Amino acid sequence: MMHAGLDLSRKRLEVQLLTDQGARVEHLAVMPTADGLLDLVGRVARYRQPVQAAIESMTGARFVHDQLELAGWEVAIADAIKAKGLAPLACKTDKIDAWVLAELSRRDLIPAIWLPDPGVRAERERARWRLHLVHHRTALKNRIHSTLMSFGHACPVSDLFGVSGRQLLTALALPEPWLGSVTAALQLIDQLDGQIDERERELRAMGADHPSVVLLRTVPGIGWVLAYTIASEIGDIHRFASPTKLISYTGRCPLVKQSGDRDSAGR
């Protein structure tokens, strides 16, 4: 068995190869692209041994993981904070980080994270993209409200962006460049409304056959979009050993900090 520690940066992937006995075999550096990873697999293949690799969780790590797994490697993605806790270093370089990961792999000490399969990743991307669009729309609406307050205009309607609210905005006499900013923001809001509606129709259609979505819909207050979002973020619920683990993962578990006479609660 060959053990490979992978340290990823934007332009390079540092690779340290170790034997089962811990002897350093070779240090390699390749581009973290499809061609670069293919070249890495070919260079390591000459040792004619199965490869077990580890890489820290970060942007781009999943791409490296997927490409190397397709090439026959066994790749674990390590929790970056836990990995540093297992092997704190006084001197830190990319080469040393790669060696540490290879050593942790050799000792079977990788604090591996759960990696969703491509199907779950696609579900998350759909839900997160819709939420991203909603955040943009909310920011634009808040900016318009702030502009009105800056010029002393009250908002007498419950929905400033409904029919009566739009009529109010049209009748307002704002100076430039604020009038142009409000007009442009309204146009962007209309475009985002169309995009969000389309995404929500897609989520509802895909969630109709999703067993977790159907079950979540039985909870009062949870609609199609929220149910799909919750289901995609949880993924395989069987990976949680207990309900407590699931609640902790969601960040909704109450937290108590106590020291002497001081108590504080939070999440």
RODO-2510 file (C-alpha; in nm, 4 decimals, decimal comma):
residues 267
     n   res          X          Y          Z
     1     m     0,0000     0,0000     0,0000
     2     m     0,1194     0,3486    -0,0895
     3     h     0,0038     0,6415     0,1246
     4     a    -0,0278     0,9867    -0,0318
     5     g    -0,0667     1,3153     0,1508
     6     l    -0,2218     1,5871    -0,0671
     7     d    -0,1813     1,9552     0,0151
     8     l    -0,3892     2,1735    -0,2154
     9     s    -0,3392     2,5386    -0,3035
    10     r    -0,4838     2,7460    -0,5869
    11     k    -0,2072     2,6606    -0,8338
    12     r    -0,0337     2,3511    -0,6987
    13     l    -0,1035     2,0153    -0,5429
    14     e     0,1848     1,8970    -0,3251
    15     v     0,1988     1,5176    -0,2938
    16     q     0,4053     1,3153    -0,0469
    17     l     0,4258     0,9385    -0,0949
    18     l     0,5021     0,7051     0,1962
    19     t     0,5295     0,3286     0,2265
    20     d     0,3414     0,1253     0,4861
    21     q     0,6565     0,1429     0,6994
    22     g     0,6711     0,5233     0,6819
    23     a     0,9629     0,5559     0,4416
    24     r     0,9441     0,8567     0,2119
    25     v     0,9159     0,7408    -0,1472
    26     e     0,8787     1,0576    -0,3524
    27     h     0,7559     1,4155    -0,3368
    28     l     0,5568     1,5414    -0,6347
    29     a     0,3912     1,8676    -0,7348
    30     v     0,1259     1,8920    -1,0049
    31     m    -0,1388     2,1355    -1,1237
    32     p    -0,4799     2,0722    -0,9571
    33     t    -0,6498     2,0284    -1,2950
    34     a    -0,7932     1,7225    -1,4677
    35     d    -0,4792     1,6875    -1,6814
    36     g    -0,2496     1,7476    -1,3849
    37     l    -0,4225     1,4821    -1,1750
    38     l    -0,4144     1,2385    -1,4649
    39     d    -0,0389     1,2967    -1,4890
    40     l    -0,0072     1,2336    -1,1130
    41     v    -0,1910     0,9025    -1,1393
    42     g     0,0376     0,7935    -1,4236
    43     r     0,3549     0,8855    -1,2330
    44     v     0,2449     0,6999    -0,9196
    45     a     0,1229     0,3962    -1,1167
    46     r     0,4821     0,2881    -1,1820
    47     y     0,5076     0,1704    -0,8192
    48     r     0,2343    -0,0857    -0,8938
    49     q     0,0694    -0,0502    -0,5513
    50     p    -0,2787     0,0557    -0,4417
    51     v    -0,2905     0,4144    -0,3182
    52     q    -0,4631     0,5478    -0,0088
    53     a    -0,4637     0,9277    -0,0013
    54     a    -0,5797     1,2087     0,2244
    55     i    -0,6548     1,5733     0,1542
    56     e    -0,7815     1,8481     0,3855
    57     s    -1,1327     1,9809     0,3386
    58     m    -1,1226     2,3045     0,1397
    59     t    -1,2457     2,4552    -0,1850
    60     g    -1,1343     2,2280    -0,4683
    61     a    -1,0790     1,9222    -0,2495
    62     r    -1,3908     1,7491    -0,3783
    63     f    -1,2772     1,7861    -0,7380
    64     v    -0,9399     1,6302    -0,6518
    65     h    -1,1172     1,3566    -0,4567
    66     d    -1,3542     1,2716    -0,7416
    67     q    -1,0860     1,2652    -1,0110
    68     l    -0,8493     1,0437    -0,8122
    69     e    -1,1289     0,8092    -0,7013
    70     l    -1,2252     0,7626    -1,0664
    71     a    -0,8630     0,6680    -1,1325
    72     g    -0,8757     0,3947    -0,8671
    73     w    -0,7304     0,5741    -0,5644
    74     e    -0,8909     0,5581    -0,2217
    75     v    -0,9170     0,9207    -0,1068
    76     a    -1,0365     1,0558     0,2282
    77     i    -1,1165     1,4207     0,2919
    78     a    -0,9937     1,5195     0,6374
    79     d    -1,1474     1,7729     0,8733
    80     a    -0,8846     2,0493     0,8599
    81     i    -0,9203     2,1606     1,2233
    82     k    -0,9142     1,8075     1,3649
    83     a    -0,6165     1,7150     1,1472
    84     k    -0,4174     2,0107     1,2808
    85     g    -0,5171     1,9102     1,6340
    86     l    -0,3773     1,5612     1,5790
    87     a    -0,0472     1,6919     1,4441
    88     p     0,0347     2,0466     1,5622
    89     l     0,3493     2,1795     1,3942
    90     a     0,5968     2,4516     1,4868
    91     c     0,7081     2,4752     1,1242
    92     k     0,4426     2,4714     0,8555
    93     t     0,4993     2,4449     0,4811
    94     d     0,3056     2,2820     0,1985
    95     k     0,5547     1,9946     0,1843
    96     i     0,5301     1,9339     0,5579
    97     d     0,1502     1,9459     0,5453
    98     a     0,1502     1,6835     0,2701
    99     w     0,3820     1,4609     0,4737
   100     v     0,1612     1,4973     0,7847
   101     l    -0,1468     1,3895     0,5902
   102     a     0,0387     1,0919     0,4450
   103     e     0,1554     0,9947     0,7934
   104     l    -0,1965     1,0229     0,9348
   105     s    -0,3209     0,8054     0,6497
   106     r    -0,0503     0,5478     0,7194
   107     r    -0,1468     0,5355     1,0880
   108     d    -0,5188     0,5233     1,0043
   109     l    -0,5793     0,8460     1,1970
   110     i    -0,7493     1,0563     0,9284
   111     p    -1,0442     1,2491     1,0800
   112     a    -1,2499     1,1929     0,7645
   113     i    -1,5635     1,3911     0,6939
   114     w    -1,8770     1,2533     0,5313
   115     l    -1,8788     1,3317     0,1627
   116     p    -2,2152     1,3560    -0,0123
   117     d    -2,2523     1,1699    -0,3384
   118     p    -2,2992     1,3636    -0,6654
   119     g    -2,6767     1,3337    -0,6423
   120     v    -2,6916     1,4979    -0,2985
   121     r    -2,4450     1,7651    -0,4102
   122     a    -2,6734     1,8484    -0,7028
   123     e    -2,9729     1,8744    -0,4684
   124     r    -2,7783     2,1093    -0,2411
   125     e    -2,6677     2,3254    -0,5307
   126     r    -3,0268     2,3705    -0,6484
   127     a    -3,1486     2,4682    -0,3021
   128     r    -2,8489     2,6901    -0,2250
   129     w    -2,8688     2,8716    -0,5594
   130     r    -3,2332     2,9552    -0,4961
   131     l    -3,1388     3,0846    -0,1479
   132     h    -2,8526     3,2873    -0,2978
   133     l    -3,0972     3,4586    -0,5334
   134     v    -3,3348     3,5304    -0,2434
   135     h    -3,0527     3,6949    -0,0463
   136     h    -2,9747     3,9213    -0,3422
   137     r    -3,3399     4,0186    -0,3764
   138     t    -3,3662     4,0930    -0,0043
   139     a    -3,0539     4,3129    -0,0179
   140     l    -3,2021     4,5158    -0,3043
   141     k    -3,5335     4,5611    -0,1232
   142     n    -3,3545     4,6704     0,1942
   143     r    -3,1548     4,9217    -0,0068
   144     i    -3,4755     5,0759    -0,1442
   145     h    -3,6278     5,0963     0,2041
   146     s    -3,3091     5,2657     0,3258
   147     t    -3,3230     5,5190     0,0417
   148     l    -3,6816     5,6123     0,1274
   149     m    -3,5920     5,6605     0,4929
   150     s    -3,2956     5,8774     0,3962
   151     f    -3,5313     6,1218     0,2222
   152     g    -3,8049     6,1129     0,4867
   153     h    -4,0569     5,9071     0,2923
   154     a    -4,2785     5,6833     0,5018
   155     c    -4,3968     5,3421     0,3812
   156     p    -4,7777     5,3435     0,4300
   157     v    -4,8302     5,0066     0,2571
   158     s    -4,7600     4,6601     0,3951
   159     d    -4,5785     4,5478     0,0797
   160     l    -4,3698     4,8152    -0,0845
   161     f    -4,3130     4,5880    -0,3842
   162     g    -4,6749     4,4938    -0,4461
   163     v    -4,9135     4,6803    -0,6799
   164     s    -4,9891     4,9746    -0,4466
   165     g    -4,6272     4,9892    -0,3317
   166     r    -4,4998     5,0118    -0,6898
   167     q    -4,7450     5,2948    -0,7566
   168     l    -4,6093     5,4763    -0,4530
   169     l    -4,2500     5,4320    -0,5694
   170     t    -4,3396     5,5612    -0,9164
   171     a    -4,4963     5,8762    -0,7708
   172     l    -4,2007     5,9585    -0,5444
   173     a    -3,9838     6,2522    -0,6456
   174     l    -3,6346     6,1393    -0,5576
   175     p    -3,3259     6,3283    -0,6762
   176     e    -3,0604     6,1698    -0,8920
   177     p    -2,8679     5,9482    -0,8601
   178     w    -3,0970     5,7865    -0,5989
   179     l    -3,3935     5,7756    -0,8381
   180     g    -3,1829     5,5880    -1,0930
   181     s    -3,0612     5,3485    -0,8243
   182     v    -3,4170     5,2687    -0,7123
   183     t    -3,5313     5,2184    -1,0719
   184     a    -3,2429     4,9828    -1,1460
   185     a    -3,3017     4,7936    -0,8203
   186     l    -3,6682     4,7409    -0,9098
   187     q    -3,5711     4,6030    -1,2491
   188     l    -3,3268     4,3611    -1,0867
   189     i    -3,5909     4,2560    -0,8326
   190     d    -3,8310     4,1719    -1,1163
   191     q    -3,5639     3,9627    -1,2864
   192     l    -3,4811     3,7844    -0,9609
   193     d    -3,8514     3,7180    -0,8978
   194     g    -3,8665     3,5309    -1,2276
   195     q    -3,5526     3,3311    -1,1535
   196     i    -3,6667     3,2438    -0,8003
   197     d    -4,0124     3,1358    -0,9189
   198     e    -3,8517     2,9094    -1,1775
   199     r    -3,6183     2,7555    -0,9182
   200     e    -3,9062     2,6973    -0,6773
   201     r    -4,1107     2,5209    -0,9443
   202     e    -3,8100     2,2992    -1,0123
   203     l    -3,7616     2,2185    -0,6419
   204     r    -4,1290     2,1361    -0,5987
   205     a    -4,1285     1,9040    -0,8995
   206     m    -3,8136     1,7224    -0,7850
   207     g    -3,9283     1,7036    -0,4238
   208     a    -4,2571     1,5322    -0,5145
   209     d    -4,0812     1,1933    -0,5389
   210     h    -3,8275     1,2536    -0,2605
   211     p    -3,9193     1,0369     0,0420
   212     s    -3,7639     1,2762     0,2934
   213     v    -3,9435     1,5770     0,1428
   214     v    -4,2804     1,4027     0,1632
   215     l    -4,2150     1,3200     0,5297
   216     l    -4,0943     1,6701     0,6161
   217     r    -4,4077     1,8167     0,4575
   218     t    -4,6101     1,6579     0,7376
   219     v    -4,4500     1,9017     0,9855
   220     p    -4,6665     2,2149     1,0298
   221     g    -4,5059     2,5219     0,8731
   222     i    -4,2732     2,3356     0,6347
   223     g    -4,3538     2,3800     0,2659
   224     w    -4,2091     2,2265    -0,0483
   225     v    -3,9075     2,4555    -0,0812
   226     l    -3,8041     2,4399     0,2850
   227     a    -3,8553     2,0637     0,2953
   228     y    -3,6346     2,0165    -0,0109
   229     t    -3,3681     2,2447     0,1381
   230     i    -3,3640     2,0575     0,4708
   231     a    -3,3519     1,7178     0,2992
   232     s    -3,0641     1,8189     0,0718
   233     e    -2,8585     1,9605     0,3591
   234     i    -2,9055     1,6499     0,5754
   235     g    -2,8350     1,4032     0,2956
   236     d    -2,8314     1,0437     0,4195
   237     i    -2,9933     1,0673     0,7629
   238     h    -2,8653     0,7208     0,8549
   239     r    -2,5139     0,8647     0,8895
   240     f    -2,6221     1,0144     1,2232
   241     a    -2,5979     0,7695     1,5116
   242     s    -2,8729     0,9408     1,7097
   243     p    -3,1188     1,2330     1,6953
   244     t    -2,8779     1,4248     1,9207
   245     k    -2,6056     1,3977     1,6555
   246     l    -2,8431     1,5320     1,3909
   247     i    -2,9463     1,8287     1,6067
   248     s    -2,5813     1,9049     1,6803
   249     y    -2,5021     1,8968     1,3056
   250     t    -2,7764     2,1500     1,2339
   251     g    -2,6454     2,3874     1,5006
   252     r    -2,9786     2,3922     1,6857
   253     c    -2,8522     2,2129     1,9958
   254     p    -2,8669     2,4331     2,3110
   255     l    -2,5241     2,5178     2,4501
   256     v    -2,4537     2,6125     2,8126
   257     k    -2,1317     2,7807     2,9216
   258     q    -2,0767     2,7934     3,2968
   259     s    -1,7836     2,9219     3,4984
   260     g    -1,8106     3,0166     3,8646
   261     d    -2,1174     3,2343     3,9108
   262     r    -2,1578     3,3041     3,5409
   263     d    -2,3940     3,1114     3,3173
   264     s    -2,4679     3,1768     2,9530
   265     a    -2,6819     2,9864     2,7042
   266     g    -2,6775     2,9807     2,3284
   267     r    -2,6312     2,7473     2,0322
***
